[in-house]
Amino acid sequence: MNRDGKNISFWENQTHLDALQNSDQTDFNTIIVGAGITGITLAKELQNRGRSVLLIEKENPGFGTTGGTTAHINNFFDSSYDEIISNFGEESAILLAEAAKESIRYIKQNVIQYHISCDFAECSYYLFSAEEKQNKKLNDILEAHQKVEIETKQVFNIPFTLPFQKAIEIKGQSQFHPIRYINKLLKEYTKQGGAICTETQVKDFENKDGVVKIFTDNDLVFTAKNLVWATHIPPGNNRFSVLLAPYRSYVVSLKLANSVNMMAQTADLYDPYHYLRYHQSGNDYYLIVGGFDHKTGDEKDTEKHFEDLMNYVDEHFKYKEVTAKWSSQFYQSADGLPYIGKMPGEDNIYVSTGFTGNGMTFGTMTSLIIPDLLDGKETELAKLISPSRIKPVASAGSVLDEVVNASVHFVKDKFSADKIEELNEINNGEGKIIKHEGTTYAAYRDDKAELHLLSPVCPHTGCNVAWNPSEVSWDCPCHGSRFDIEGKLLNGPAMSDLKKFE
């Protein structure tokens, strides 16, 4: 399998995806765009409910964030329950906690029903304060967990060699190998007649008289009564351009010399926080460590984040070897909860986005919400995380930050090109935004000294892209669209490539 960056994730190292036949059928009940955990889980659930479904994936299944996750399946979220209670009320927090538990049960049920060999394990999560000033936050989280009935208690030891002030154990967590999981679900889906088109980019769509028409880059046209964007962020310029902020997070996996007593997960309360978990594959044991998040496109030296992460690892752990390092993208929502349900202003288009660092749980939770909406049933959970919700107090600051951030990049980056006289001033392996003979380029010279020249203007809203040296990609700092060195679209919300100069 391939993923949306140069670095190969731990899951890619261990996975072979079987070739998939494309669909000959053209009309469906529901089209789902995006074959990550959200799209594949939803496709199988809708199939189970008797609906005809088409999955469309621009590359291969797991190409996006599912292939770069750390695969935590948690019953709590980056937006902690004390914050959720404050912003949405205690009843809503209880409702969300139960949905999180149900999402974990849903994954486990699939593992059992379809005999999925995906290193699935149940475990506890050890959240701790790394310094005294974090103690109050930890206490607030513990109190909130008791209110929403997430089984949590204070402990005085954790199964990781990390110093801490106070710690709590949060029971009921799970973890797995995400690509093996979705690959087997996909096999079951196609075995039962489910349709899929891989290596197929959606270039445009229209929604008229209750029928959605999808146009693709290989001149295929599909129609359906319903459309679901399972693409991490819906494409185009819409309200989610200001309701979502793109971030990148950095991960390393380490093979351990010895076995561990039990699977476990942990994190501190820094901002951004460090997060870790053990993983067992066959007879081998691994430690997966992540952190050092930052807004997409805002950091020039992305490779330094891997150095910082390895410094953290070397300070606290003994290991046999580094087996993989990679980064991945996620979107932070304005009020801390995802947006899952009907696209505002549409009756037959649905979205699932804004998962923050909880994509395995919220991606699965989508299948507890959208199928009911398609059946005309709007649950209290669906109302809580509806994409049409408005929470001014919880959202105002984040929305303003994103408007300002995008505006600053839109203006500043237009004037920040390096003026160079000769293109050979760009070194092998180097990417720069340059101005040469009056024209601005996104320029990259590869290891064979070949120069790749692109327009730096992201086709989404016109911001200039920034060079990401660790993933060898051009990333848009405004809304998170990403492109390879040939200008090919890796991640939306853009729907087309960067213009290429010969």
Order of alpha helices (4+ residues) and beta strands (2+ residues): alpha-beta-alpha-beta-beta-alpha-alpha-beta-alpha-beta-beta-alpha-beta-beta-beta-beta-alpha-beta-beta-beta-beta-alpha-beta-beta-beta-alpha-alpha-alpha-alpha-beta-beta-beta-beta-beta-beta-beta-beta-beta
